[in-house]
């Protein structure tokens, strides 16, 4: 009988590239960086993450150390049908990279468990997606490496290749199945993911991108939930003493309502 595994880590929206360059608002030079972490409940009780830069980052050798390599499958016996997965076994072992019988799900196949998918893949939002270790170099063109928050003290980098959604953070349109549109990248790319319940209201403190209620983005340090807005719109509803500011690196039609005095 094939052992079914649960994803053994808390995933959060982490940058898979260089996180040192952060978005800023264009008015007054006010820092307005999206927070680096974001968490949302996912398949089989996991939490997912999302990424930022996709052009650079750690090489596949930066996969978390263990009995095998989750990206290349090195260390497992493919001939015996084994695959390498970062997971927690039903017996409570892990989280760790472990060789177990691999499933047959390819990229895009529906899944419930991480090893419902074939080797080199994992189950993300109910769909098999390729694994990446800190860089989108192993992802299809246009995909982002959605980085995972590994347990404290765990070296390496781990993530999932995802295709950005064609959704609107401002209008909260383009998502279905109870999901909401959140920014997941330094370039303003977005993804439909399950929102938190309850989400942090506009103006509340936040430390993760999708910790805020839908229609908000987490900006600044310390982070605060700010209403997403379109700086190019003729009429922008930001409220008294707030302005709709562009965020460096994001599309001209995506910004955030920030205080008149700064971000």
Secondary structure, DSSP 8 states (H G I E B T S, - for coil): -----EE-SEEEEE-SS-TTS--BBSSTT-B--B-SB--EE-GGG-EE------S----GGGS--SSS-TTT-TTS-GGGTEEEEEEE-TT---SEEEEEE---B-TT-B-SSGGGB-TTEEEETTEEEEEESSSGGGS-TTEEEEEEE--TT--S--EEEEE----BTTTTBS--TTEEEEE-STT--EEEEE--SS-B-TT-EESBTTSB-TTEEEETTTEEEEEEE-TTSSS----TTEEEEEBTTS-TT-EEEEETT--
